[in-house]
Amino acid sequence: MLQHYRTVYKMDEHGLETLSQEELEEIREEVKATCRRAFVDSLTEMMVSDPPAYDWIVKLYGEIRADLSLSFEKDRL
């Protein structure tokens, strides 16, 4: 999956080393988890604010609905 990425290096006390595919995958999963947590935290903050901020949620719902519609249309073709 990560074959298309450029070579990534890390610096340690011994100098520069190439990251392995496993290390890259681990970093990718950490970034994904962090982004998910940030999304959920942001959504939670908006919902518990006084008054709740529904604008962003309504926009997100519209985008999801549009994406699903496009996916279903592609399946029909």
VENLIN-V540550 format. One record per run of one state. SS is the DSSP state (2 for helix, 1 for strand, 0 for the rest). FROM is the first residue (numbers start at 1). TO is the last residue. If there is no record, write none. Layout:
{{SS;FROM;TO} {SS;FROM;TO}}
This chain:
{{0;1;8} {1;9;12} {0;13;14} {1;15;18} {0;19;20} {2;21;48} {0;49;54} {2;55;76} {0;77;77}}
